[in-house]
């Protein structure tokens, strides 16, 4: 079993070939692929975590599509002053499928 821990959008995710991830919005290359920086690589019994060895490893993914996250509402309120503020936010996301670890 080969899997990797990659850094994606400020978080670390465990990925295998065929895994579908939802990460913060990423720009794909001209061919529609992305690459992620591995933090750890597990290949059967071998665990690779040295920075020099991980520099040779690439984790590639294809962009499935862009989407937006669930809406969150930010509300501020101060008692007895009449201060009310309401703001909404939807995070820009990308859905990607891991195609190769190597």
C-alpha positions as CSV (number, residue, x, y, z in Angstrom):
1,X,0.0,0.0,0.0
2,X,1.4,3.4,-1.1
3,X,0.1,6.6,0.5
4,X,1.4,10.0,1.2
5,X,0.7,12.9,3.6
6,X,0.5,16.1,1.6
7,X,0.3,19.7,2.5
8,X,-2.8,21.2,0.9
9,X,-4.4,24.5,1.7
10,X,-2.9,24.9,5.2
11,X,-3.8,21.4,6.2
12,X,-2.2,18.0,5.9
13,X,-4.2,15.2,4.1
14,X,-3.6,11.5,3.7
15,X,-3.9,10.6,0.0
16,X,-3.7,7.5,-2.1
17,X,-4.1,7.1,-5.9
18,X,-7.8,7.7,-6.7
19,X,-8.5,9.8,-3.5
20,X,-10.8,12.8,-4.1
21,X,-10.0,15.8,-2.0
22,X,-11.7,19.1,-1.4
23,X,-9.0,21.8,-0.8
24,X,-8.9,25.6,-0.9
25,X,-9.1,27.0,-4.5
26,X,-6.1,26.0,-6.5
27,X,-5.0,27.1,-10.0
28,X,-4.4,24.1,-12.3
29,X,-1.8,24.1,-15.1
30,X,-2.6,24.2,-18.8
31,X,-3.1,20.4,-18.8
32,X,-5.5,20.6,-15.8
33,X,-3.1,19.0,-13.3
34,X,-1.8,20.1,-9.9
35,X,1.1,19.0,-7.7
36,X,1.3,18.8,-4.0
37,X,4.3,18.9,-1.6
38,X,4.6,15.6,0.3
39,X,5.4,15.7,4.0
40,X,5.6,11.9,4.5
41,X,5.6,8.9,2.1
42,X,4.7,5.3,3.1
43,X,5.6,2.6,0.6
44,X,4.8,-0.8,2.2
45,X,7.2,-1.1,5.1
46,X,9.3,1.9,4.0
47,X,8.5,5.3,5.6
48,X,10.2,8.3,4.0
49,X,10.3,11.6,5.9
50,X,13.7,13.2,5.1
51,X,13.4,16.4,3.2
52,X,16.1,15.5,0.7
53,X,14.3,12.2,-0.2
54,X,10.9,13.9,-0.4
55,X,12.2,16.5,-2.8
56,X,12.4,13.7,-5.4
57,X,8.8,12.6,-4.8
58,X,5.8,14.3,-6.6
59,X,2.1,13.9,-5.9
60,X,0.0,14.9,-8.9
61,X,-3.7,15.4,-9.1
62,X,-6.3,16.4,-11.7
63,X,-8.7,19.2,-11.2
64,X,-12.3,17.9,-11.2
65,X,-14.0,21.2,-10.6
66,X,-14.3,24.4,-8.6
67,X,-17.0,24.9,-6.1
68,X,-18.0,27.0,-3.1
69,X,-18.3,25.9,0.5
70,X,-21.3,26.2,2.9
71,X,-22.3,29.7,3.8
72,X,-21.4,30.9,7.3
73,X,-22.9,33.9,9.0
74,X,-20.8,36.2,11.2
75,X,-22.9,38.3,13.6
76,X,-21.7,40.9,16.0
77,X,-23.9,42.5,18.6
78,X,-23.3,44.9,21.5
79,X,-26.0,45.2,24.1
80,X,-27.7,48.5,24.8
81,X,-25.9,50.4,22.1
82,X,-27.9,49.4,19.0
83,X,-24.7,48.0,17.3
84,X,-25.5,45.0,15.1
85,X,-23.4,43.8,12.2
86,X,-24.1,40.8,10.0
87,X,-21.7,39.4,7.4
88,X,-21.7,36.2,5.3
89,X,-18.8,34.2,3.8
90,X,-18.5,31.2,1.4
91,X,-15.1,29.7,0.9
92,X,-13.8,29.1,-2.6
93,X,-12.9,25.4,-3.0
94,X,-11.5,23.0,-5.6
95,X,-12.2,19.3,-5.9
96,X,-9.2,17.3,-7.0
97,X,-8.5,13.6,-7.7
98,X,-5.0,12.1,-7.0
99,X,-3.6,10.5,-10.1
100,X,0.0,9.5,-9.2
101,X,2.4,9.3,-6.3
102,X,6.0,8.8,-7.4
